């Protein structure tokens, strides 16, 4: 084969690759616009919305036409759950949002036989499926050029990684105990494995990322080895405080009153774990009659070690979370069940052993979820509720800052 023919073939392959790359970029941009449109359209009012003895499939098509959002029912799984496409539907709604109309359609179509849910997929379509068969946004890999941040902006790679997993969906990253996302930086390239939703948030954050505080970096730092064999608790805490450069202050008067003493033997063997994980293991190893825990005092900053009850009494704060928008997504007669489900979701998902007498309190009152918990657990509560709201884009709301107020459990509290 002549050199001219080889060169022509090579040029053809290069142009083909360039065309494929441009097509992918255009496709990704179209998908991003479609998702943005769906999220803007779901909270909009539809005016009068009436379906009279129409099939469930026809009702979904009518909703799609009115809202302007494509619908992709997963009919195989919907039929298997007990709802055929020809299930008759009749609803009359006065000026609902697109979200409220769709929720009413799904409740009517399910007819109490199947629990139908929806989500916006990565193409901007509303996917309808049984709750048990919902499919999450697929996980994809993206790379980002972060050389400017690492050189001009003065970030080091570890600080940038920590900033991302702290500010974007913290509970979903494997580094924080989640199951979806991971990332690493090598040679000025950030590689992120996560959903498309999170990938867009990463792309928005990177031009001007906030800076993670130094104590957060220390807590996230890896401890290469941690081996104690019947060593005194006081010595172990002092040793680790020196190694990580973060003060550790045990509240000995509280610990000793609870039966935990300075010379209590501690045995632990860990390798390549984060400091926060190592502290959790140490607390478990030293716990006796009283359960031990640690809490970061961010103002000083210092790690305080004491009993769970003592830390809670010292550092718990009250916050309320506006969930009225979530409750409005269902008919009024179903709201008590949804309220109970929200409370159970929070207490099951966030430090399940930190609720009850002398510990965390939670109550839903007048569209507000009142929570008394530690600052660390309050952040986790906020993250859980943000995840719920993302499934119902019309229910976005602002959470309160921590404040000193009587928790609304007695007759004098707000109702």
LINKA-V942612 format. One record per residue. N is the residue number from 1. RES is the residue in one small letter. PHI is phi in whole degrees, -180 to 180 (* if undefined). PSI is psi in whole degrees, -180 to 180 (999 if undefined). OMEGA is omega in whole degrees, 0 to 359 (NA if undefined). Layout:
n->N res->RES phi->PHI psi->PSI omega->OMEGA
n->N res->RES phi->PHI psi->PSI omega->OMEGA
This chain:
n->1 res->x phi->* psi->135 omega->184
n->2 res->x phi->-73 psi->159 omega->178
n->3 res->x phi->-61 psi->-35 omega->181
n->4 res->x phi->-64 psi->-41 omega->180
n->5 res->x phi->-67 psi->-42 omega->179
n->6 res->x phi->-61 psi->-44 omega->180
n->7 res->x phi->-63 psi->-39 omega->180
n->8 res->x phi->-65 psi->-41 omega->178
n->9 res->x phi->-64 psi->-43 omega->180
n->10 res->x phi->-62 psi->-43 omega->179
n->11 res->x phi->-62 psi->-41 omega->179
n->12 res->x phi->-62 psi->-43 omega->179
n->13 res->x phi->-65 psi->-39 omega->179
n->14 res->x phi->-64 psi->-44 omega->179
n->15 res->x phi->-65 psi->-37 omega->178
n->16 res->x phi->-63 psi->-44 omega->179
n->17 res->x phi->-63 psi->-40 omega->178
n->18 res->x phi->-64 psi->-41 omega->179
n->19 res->x phi->-64 psi->-41 omega->179
n->20 res->x phi->-63 psi->-43 omega->180
n->21 res->x phi->-62 psi->-44 omega->178
n->22 res->x phi->-64 psi->-39 omega->179
n->23 res->x phi->-63 psi->-41 omega->179
n->24 res->x phi->-65 psi->-40 omega->179
n->25 res->x phi->-63 psi->-44 omega->179
n->26 res->x phi->-64 psi->-40 omega->179
n->27 res->x phi->-63 psi->-43 omega->179
n->28 res->x phi->-64 psi->-40 omega->179
n->29 res->x phi->-66 psi->-41 omega->178
n->30 res->x phi->-62 psi->-43 omega->180
n->31 res->x phi->-63 psi->-42 omega->180
n->32 res->x phi->-62 psi->-42 omega->179
n->33 res->x phi->-65 psi->-39 omega->180
n->34 res->x phi->-65 psi->-42 omega->178
n->35 res->x phi->-65 psi->-43 omega->179
n->36 res->x phi->-61 psi->-41 omega->179
n->37 res->x phi->-63 psi->-45 omega->181
n->38 res->x phi->-60 psi->-42 omega->182
n->39 res->x phi->-69 psi->-32 omega->177
n->40 res->x phi->-75 psi->-33 omega->185
n->41 res->x phi->-79 psi->-31 omega->184
n->42 res->x phi->-60 psi->-39 omega->180
n->43 res->x phi->-81 psi->-5 omega->184
n->44 res->x phi->-74 psi->149 omega->177
n->45 res->x phi->-78 psi->143 omega->183
n->46 res->x phi->-103 psi->-4 omega->189
n->47 res->x phi->76 psi->-156 omega->178
n->48 res->x phi->-69 psi->134 omega->181
n->49 res->x phi->-133 psi->113 omega->184
n->50 res->x phi->-132 psi->134 omega->174
n->51 res->x phi->-125 psi->124 omega->185
n->52 res->x phi->-120 psi->109 omega->177
n->53 res->x phi->47 psi->49 omega->179
n->54 res->x phi->-108 psi->154 omega->178
n->55 res->x phi->-66 psi->155 omega->179
n->56 res->x phi->-59 psi->-41 omega->179
n->57 res->x phi->-63 psi->-43 omega->179
n->58 res->x phi->-66 psi->-36 omega->179
n->59 res->x phi->-66 psi->-40 omega->177
n->60 res->x phi->-64 psi->-39 omega->178
n->61 res->x phi->-65 psi->-38 omega->179
n->62 res->x phi->-66 psi->-41 omega->177
n->63 res->x phi->-62 psi->-42 omega->180
n->64 res->x phi->-61 psi->-41 omega->180
n->65 res->x phi->-65 psi->-43 omega->182
n->66 res->x phi->-70 psi->-40 omega->184
n->67 res->x phi->-85 psi->-23 omega->184
n->68 res->x phi->79 psi->14 omega->182
n->69 res->x phi->-112 psi->126 omega->178
n->70 res->x phi->-62 psi->146 omega->179
n->71 res->x phi->-120 psi->134 omega->177
n->72 res->x phi->-124 psi->86 omega->176
n->73 res->x phi->-71 psi->139 omega->176
n->74 res->x phi->-93 psi->83 omega->191
n->75 res->x phi->-64 psi->-35 omega->180
n->76 res->x phi->-59 psi->-49 omega->181
n->77 res->x phi->-75 psi->-31 omega->178
n->78 res->x phi->-67 psi->-45 omega->178
n->79 res->x phi->-64 psi->-40 omega->179
n->80 res->x phi->-63 psi->-29 omega->179
n->81 res->x phi->-81 psi->-5 omega->174
n->82 res->x phi->108 psi->12 omega->180
n->83 res->x phi->-123 psi->100 omega->177
n->84 res->x phi->-73 psi->162 omega->183
n->85 res->x phi->-66 psi->-25 omega->182
n->86 res->x phi->-92 psi->14 omega->176
n->87 res->x phi->-57 psi->125 omega->182
n->88 res->x phi->-70 psi->139 omega->182
n->89 res->x phi->-130 psi->134 omega->174
n->90 res->x phi->-138 psi->118 omega->175
n->91 res->x phi->-142 psi->149 omega->175
n->92 res->x phi->-134 psi->114 omega->182
n->93 res->x phi->-125 psi->143 omega->181
n->94 res->x phi->-106 psi->109 omega->177
n->95 res->x phi->53 psi->52 omega->178
n->96 res->x phi->-81 psi->162 omega->167
n->97 res->x phi->-75 psi->164 omega->178
n->98 res->x phi->-60 psi->-37 omega->178
n->99 res->x phi->-64 psi->-47 omega->181
n->100 res->x phi->-63 psi->-40 omega->179
n->101 res->x phi->-65 psi->-41 omega->180
n->102 res->x phi->-68 psi->-41 omega->177
n->103 res->x phi->-60 psi->-42 omega->179
n->104 res->x phi->-65 psi->-40 omega->177
n->105 res->x phi->-61 psi->-45 omega->182
n->106 res->x phi->-68 psi->-38 omega->178
n->107 res->x phi->-65 psi->-40 omega->180
n->108 res->x phi->-72 psi->-42 omega->180
n->109 res->x phi->-66 psi->-39 omega->178
n->110 res->x phi->-67 psi->-34 omega->176
n->111 res->x phi->58 psi->26 omega->181
n->112 res->x phi->81 psi->-7 omega->181
n->113 res->x phi->-87 psi->-47 omega->181
n->114 res->x phi->-127 psi->144 omega->180
n->115 res->x phi->-92 psi->101 omega->184
n->116 res->x phi->-95 psi->143 omega->179
n->117 res->x phi->-135 psi->172 omega->177
n->118 res->x phi->-142 psi->161 omega->171
n->119 res->x phi->-152 psi->159 omega->177
n->120 res->x phi->-91 psi->121 omega->183
n->121 res->x phi->-86 psi->-177 omega->186
n->122 res->x phi->-72 psi->-7 omega->177
n->123 res->x phi->-103 psi->4 omega->179
n->124 res->x phi->85 psi->13 omega->178
n->125 res->x phi->-98 psi->150 omega->173
n->126 res->x phi->-88 psi->118 omega->179
n->127 res->x phi->-97 psi->126 omega->179
n->128 res->x phi->-108 psi->130 omega->183
n->129 res->x phi->-159 psi->161 omega->172
n->130 res->x phi->-60 psi->149 omega->182
n->131 res->x phi->-56 psi->-40 omega->182
n->132 res->x phi->-72 psi->-16 omega->184
n->133 res->x phi->-113 psi->14 omega->181
n->134 res->x phi->-62 psi->143 omega->180
n->135 res->x phi->-110 psi->125 omega->180
n->136 res->x phi->-73 psi->162 omega->174
n->137 res->x phi->-56 psi->128 omega->185
n->138 res->x phi->-64 psi->149 omega->178
n->139 res->x phi->-83 psi->133 omega->180
n->140 res->x phi->-131 psi->164 omega->178
n->141 res->x phi->-107 psi->132 omega->175
n->142 res->x phi->-133 psi->150 omega->176
n->143 res->x phi->-120 psi->147 omega->182
n->144 res->x phi->-135 psi->137 omega->177
n->145 res->x phi->-82 psi->112 omega->183
n->146 res->x phi->-116 psi->22 omega->182
n->147 res->x phi->-62 psi->-37 omega->180
n->148 res->x phi->-63 psi->-43 omega->180
n->149 res->x phi->-64 psi->-37 omega->183
n->150 res->x phi->-78 psi->-22 omega->182
n->151 res->x phi->-107 psi->-66 omega->185
n->152 res->x phi->-69 psi->-40 omega->185
n->153 res->x phi->-88 psi->-10 omega->175
n->154 res->x phi->80 psi->13 omega->175
n->155 res->x phi->-75 psi->145 omega->165
n->156 res->x phi->-99 psi->163 omega->189
n->157 res->x phi->-60 psi->-40 omega->181
n->158 res->x phi->-66 psi->-41 omega->180
n->159 res->x phi->-64 psi->-39 omega->180
n->160 res->x phi->-68 psi->-43 omega->177
n->161 res->x phi->-59 psi->-46 omega->182
n->162 res->x phi->-66 psi->-38 omega->178
n->163 res->x phi->-59 psi->-44 omega->181
n->164 res->x phi->-64 psi->-47 omega->184
n->165 res->x phi->-76 psi->-12 omega->175
n->166 res->x phi->-87 psi->-35 omega->189
n->167 res->x phi->-101 psi->-15 omega->181
n->168 res->x phi->-121 psi->110 omega->176
n->169 res->x phi->43 psi->62 omega->187
n->170 res->x phi->-55 psi->-37 omega->186
n->171 res->x phi->-74 psi->-9 omega->185
n->172 res->x phi->-93 psi->-14 omega->185
n->173 res->x phi->-83 psi->142 omega->180
n->174 res->x phi->-62 psi->-30 omega->179
n->175 res->x phi->-66 psi->-23 omega->179
n->176 res->x phi->-105 psi->13 omega->180
n->177 res->x phi->95 psi->2 omega->178
n->178 res->x phi->-81 psi->-171 omega->186
n->179 res->x phi->-129 psi->2 omega->188
n->180 res->x phi->-108 psi->-49 omega->195
n->181 res->x phi->-109 psi->150 omega->173
n->182 res->x phi->-149 psi->160 omega->180
n->183 res->x phi->-158 psi->157 omega->172
n->184 res->x phi->-158 psi->158 omega->180
n->185 res->x phi->-118 psi->132 omega->178
n->186 res->x phi->-148 psi->126 omega->176
n->187 res->x phi->60 psi->33 omega->179
n->188 res->x phi->83 psi->6 omega->179
n->189 res->x phi->-116 psi->125 omega->176
n->190 res->x phi->-94 psi->123 omega->177
n->191 res->x phi->-109 psi->125 omega->183
n->192 res->x phi->-122 psi->129 omega->173
n->193 res->x phi->-109 psi->108 omega->181
n->194 res->x phi->-167 psi->-178 omega->179
n->195 res->x phi->-72 psi->163 omega->179
n->196 res->x phi->-63 psi->-35 omega->178
n->197 res->x phi->-56 psi->-49 omega->181
n->198 res->x phi->-70 psi->-36 omega->179
n->199 res->x phi->-58 psi->-40 omega->178
n->200 res->x phi->-67 psi->-37 omega->177
n->201 res->x phi->-65 psi->-39 omega->177
n->202 res->x phi->-62 psi->-45 omega->181
n->203 res->x phi->-62 psi->-35 omega->179
n->204 res->x phi->-74 psi->-33 omega->183
n->205 res->x phi->-76 psi->-36 omega->192
n->206 res->x phi->-60 psi->-35 omega->181
n->207 res->x phi->-59 psi->-36 omega->182
n->208 res->x phi->-141 psi->70 omega->183
n->209 res->x phi->-73 psi->143 omega->171
n->210 res->x phi->-70 psi->166 omega->181
n->211 res->x phi->-101 psi->128 omega->176
n->212 res->x phi->-71 psi->138 omega->180
n->213 res->x phi->-65 psi->154 omega->185
n->214 res->x phi->-63 psi->-36 omega->181
n->215 res->x phi->-67 psi->-31 omega->177
n->216 res->x phi->-67 psi->-37 omega->177
n->217 res->x phi->-63 psi->-40 omega->181
n->218 res->x phi->-67 psi->-41 omega->179
n->219 res->x phi->-66 psi->-30 omega->180
n->220 res->x phi->-87 psi->-8 omega->182
n->221 res->x phi->-66 psi->146 omega->180
n->222 res->x phi->-81 psi->135 omega->172
n->223 res->x phi->-98 psi->113 omega->187
n->224 res->x phi->-63 psi->-45 omega->178
n->225 res->x phi->-138 psi->145 omega->177
n->226 res->x phi->-146 psi->103 omega->183
n->227 res->x phi->-135 psi->114 omega->177
n->228 res->x phi->-127 psi->135 omega->180
n->229 res->x phi->-128 psi->99 omega->180
n->230 res->x phi->56 psi->41 omega->180
n->231 res->x phi->-92 psi->151 omega->181
n->232 res->x phi->-64 psi->139 omega->181
n->233 res->x phi->-58 psi->-43 omega->181
n->234 res->x phi->-61 psi->-41 omega->180
n->235 res->x phi->-67 psi->-39 omega->180
n->236 res->x phi->-63 psi->-46 omega->181
n->237 res->x phi->-64 psi->-42 omega->178
n->238 res->x phi->-64 psi->-42 omega->181
n->239 res->x phi->-63 psi->-47 omega->182
n->240 res->x phi->-70 psi->-31 omega->177
n->241 res->x phi->-63 psi->-43 omega->178
n->242 res->x phi->-66 psi->-41 omega->185
n->243 res->x phi->-66 psi->-39 omega->185
n->244 res->x phi->-97 psi->-9 omega->178
n->245 res->x phi->72 psi->29 omega->179
n->246 res->x phi->-132 psi->122 omega->183
n->247 res->x phi->-60 psi->139 omega->174
n->248 res->x phi->-120 psi->119 omega->184
n->249 res->x phi->-116 psi->103 omega->174
n->250 res->x phi->-76 psi->141 omega->175
n->251 res->x phi->-92 psi->82 omega->190
n->252 res->x phi->-62 psi->-35 omega->182
n->253 res->x phi->-65 psi->-34 omega->177
n->254 res->x phi->-76 psi->-44 omega->182
n->255 res->x phi->-62 psi->-47 omega->183
n->256 res->x phi->-68 psi->-34 omega->176
n->257 res->x phi->-66 psi->-22 omega->180
n->258 res->x phi->-98 psi->5 omega->177
n->259 res->x phi->92 psi->14 omega->178
n->260 res->x phi->-112 psi->117 omega->188
n->261 res->x phi->-112 psi->163 omega->183
n->262 res->x phi->-59 psi->-35 omega->183
n->263 res->x phi->-91 psi->13 omega->179
n->264 res->x phi->-62 psi->128 omega->182
n->265 res->x phi->-73 psi->140 omega->179
n->266 res->x phi->-126 psi->132 omega->177
n->267 res->x phi->-125 psi->124 omega->179
n->268 res->x phi->-155 psi->143 omega->177
n->269 res->x phi->-136 psi->110 omega->181
n->270 res->x phi->-137 psi->152 omega->176
n->271 res->x phi->-138 psi->137 omega->172
n->272 res->x phi->54 psi->53 omega->177
n->273 res->x phi->-121 psi->160 omega->178
n->274 res->x phi->-72 psi->155 omega->179
n->275 res->x phi->-58 psi->-41 omega->181
n->276 res->x phi->-61 psi->-40 omega->178
n->277 res->x phi->-67 psi->-41 omega->180
n->278 res->x phi->-62 psi->-40 omega->178
n->279 res->x phi->-63 psi->-40 omega->178
n->280 res->x phi->-62 psi->-43 omega->180
n->281 res->x phi->-66 psi->-42 omega->179
n->282 res->x phi->-62 psi->-40 omega->179
n->283 res->x phi->-63 psi->-41 omega->179
n->284 res->x phi->-65 psi->-41 omega->183
n->285 res->x phi->-67 psi->-31 omega->184
n->286 res->x phi->-92 psi->-12 omega->183
n->287 res->x phi->-67 psi->141 omega->175
n->288 res->x phi->-126 psi->-114 omega->176
n->289 res->x phi->-68 psi->-35 omega->179
n->290 res->x phi->-103 psi->138 omega->179
n->291 res->x phi->-83 psi->129 omega->182
n->292 res->x phi->-97 psi->157 omega->178
n->293 res->x phi->-156 psi->172 omega->176
n->294 res->x phi->-131 psi->155 omega->179
n->295 res->x phi->-144 psi->139 omega->179
n->296 res->x phi->-89 psi->120 omega->172
n->297 res->x phi->-86 psi->102 omega->188
n->298 res->x phi->-72 psi->-19 omega->182
n->299 res->x phi->-74 psi->-32 omega->188
n->300 res->x phi->-87 psi->-42 omega->338
n->301 res->x phi->-87 psi->150 omega->180
n->302 res->x phi->-155 psi->150 omega->176
n->303 res->x phi->-92 psi->123 omega->179
n->304 res->x phi->-102 psi->130 omega->178
n->305 res->x phi->-112 psi->127 omega->179
n->306 res->x phi->-163 psi->-166 omega->175
n->307 res->x phi->-79 psi->157 omega->179
n->308 res->x phi->-58 psi->-45 omega->182
n->309 res->x phi->-63 psi->-40 omega->181
n->310 res->x phi->-67 psi->-46 omega->179
n->311 res->x phi->-62 psi->-39 omega->181
n->312 res->x phi->-65 psi->-44 omega->180
n->313 res->x phi->-63 psi->-34 omega->182
n->314 res->x phi->-77 psi->-39 omega->194
n->315 res->x phi->-119 psi->-2 omega->182
n->316 res->x phi->-68 psi->145 omega->177
n->317 res->x phi->-131 psi->160 omega->177
n->318 res->x phi->-101 psi->133 omega->171
n->319 res->x phi->-134 psi->152 omega->169
n->320 res->x phi->-116 psi->151 omega->180
n->321 res->x phi->-124 psi->123 omega->182
n->322 res->x phi->-75 psi->109 omega->180
n->323 res->x phi->-116 psi->15 omega->180
n->324 res->x phi->-60 psi->-38 omega->179
n->325 res->x phi->-63 psi->-36 omega->177
n->326 res->x phi->-68 psi->-43 omega->181
n->327 res->x phi->-65 psi->-32 omega->181
n->328 res->x phi->-71 psi->-9 omega->180
n->329 res->x phi->-75 psi->-13 omega->183
n->330 res->x phi->-124 psi->159 omega->177
n->331 res->x phi->-58 psi->154 omega->186
n->332 res->x phi->-59 psi->-34 omega->182
n->333 res->x phi->-74 psi->-11 omega->179
n->334 res->x phi->-99 psi->-5 omega->186
n->335 res->x phi->-67 psi->-37 omega->177
n->336 res->x phi->-59 psi->-39 omega->178
n->337 res->x phi->-67 psi->-40 omega->179
n->338 res->x phi->-66 psi->-39 omega->178
n->339 res->x phi->-61 psi->-46 omega->178
n->340 res->x phi->-62 psi->-39 omega->181
n->341 res->x phi->-66 psi->-38 omega->179
n->342 res->x phi->-65 psi->-44 omega->180
n->343 res->x phi->-61 psi->-45 omega->181
n->344 res->x phi->-65 psi->-39 omega->178
n->345 res->x phi->-60 psi->-45 omega->181
n->346 res->x phi->-66 psi->-48 omega->184
n->347 res->x phi->-71 psi->-27 omega->177
n->348 res->x phi->-80 psi->-32 omega->187
n->349 res->x phi->-90 psi->-28 omega->186
n->350 res->x phi->-114 psi->109 omega->174
n->351 res->x phi->41 psi->66 omega->188
n->352 res->x phi->-57 psi->-21 omega->179
n->353 res->x phi->-95 psi->10 omega->183
n->354 res->x phi->-111 psi->27 omega->178
n->355 res->x phi->-124 psi->150 omega->178
n->356 res->x phi->125 psi->-167 omega->184
n->357 res->x phi->-60 psi->125 omega->180
n->358 res->x phi->79 psi->0 omega->181
n->359 res->x phi->-125 psi->-140 omega->185
n->360 res->x phi->-68 psi->147 omega->176
n->361 res->x phi->-126 psi->147 omega->180
n->362 res->x phi->-149 psi->138 omega->178
n->363 res->x phi->-156 psi->141 omega->176
n->364 res->x phi->-101 psi->124 omega->184
n->365 res->x phi->-144 psi->122 omega->176
n->366 res->x phi->54 psi->47 omega->177
n->367 res->x phi->76 psi->8 omega->179
n->368 res->x phi->-121 psi->135 omega->175
n->369 res->x phi->-95 psi->109 omega->181
n->370 res->x phi->-90 psi->130 omega->184
n->371 res->x phi->-134 psi->129 omega->168
n->372 res->x phi->-110 psi->116 omega->182
n->373 res->x phi->-156 psi->176 omega->175
n->374 res->x phi->-72 psi->157 omega->178
n->375 res->x phi->-55 psi->-40 omega->180
n->376 res->x phi->-62 psi->-44 omega->180
n->377 res->x phi->-75 psi->-28 omega->176
n->378 res->x phi->-63 psi->-38 omega->178
n->379 res->x phi->-64 psi->-38 omega->179
n->380 res->x phi->-68 psi->-38 omega->177
n->381 res->x phi->-61 psi->-46 omega->179
n->382 res->x phi->-59 psi->-41 omega->180
n->383 res->x phi->-65 psi->-41 omega->179
n->384 res->x phi->-62 psi->-46 omega->181
n->385 res->x phi->-67 psi->-34 omega->176
n->386 res->x phi->-62 psi->-38 omega->178
n->387 res->x phi->-64 psi->-41 omega->179
n->388 res->x phi->-65 psi->-43 omega->182
n->389 res->x phi->-65 psi->-30 omega->180
n->390 res->x phi->-66 psi->-24 omega->177
n->391 res->x phi->-80 psi->-14 omega->179
n->392 res->x phi->-134 psi->81 omega->190
n->393 res->x phi->-59 psi->-21 omega->180
n->394 res->x phi->-79 psi->0 omega->187
n->395 res->x phi->-107 psi->20 omega->181
n->396 res->x phi->-63 psi->144 omega->181
n->397 res->x phi->-157 psi->163 omega->181
n->398 res->x phi->-95 psi->140 omega->175
n->399 res->x phi->-95 psi->153 omega->180
n->400 res->x phi->-79 psi->160 omega->169
n->401 res->x phi->-81 psi->159 omega->176
n->402 res->x phi->-59 psi->142 omega->179
n->403 res->x phi->-152 psi->162 omega->179
n->404 res->x phi->-92 psi->109 omega->180
n->405 res->x phi->-155 psi->151 omega->179
n->406 res->x phi->-64 psi->130 omega->179
n->407 res->x phi->-67 psi->134 omega->188
n->408 res->x phi->-77 psi->68 omega->176
n->409 res->x phi->-112 psi->-29 omega->180
n->410 res->x phi->-91 psi->179 omega->184
n->411 res->x phi->-67 psi->-20 omega->182
n->412 res->x phi->-84 psi->-10 omega->183
n->413 res->x phi->-81 psi->166 omega->180
n->414 res->x phi->-65 psi->150 omega->181
n->415 res->x phi->-122 psi->999 omega->NA
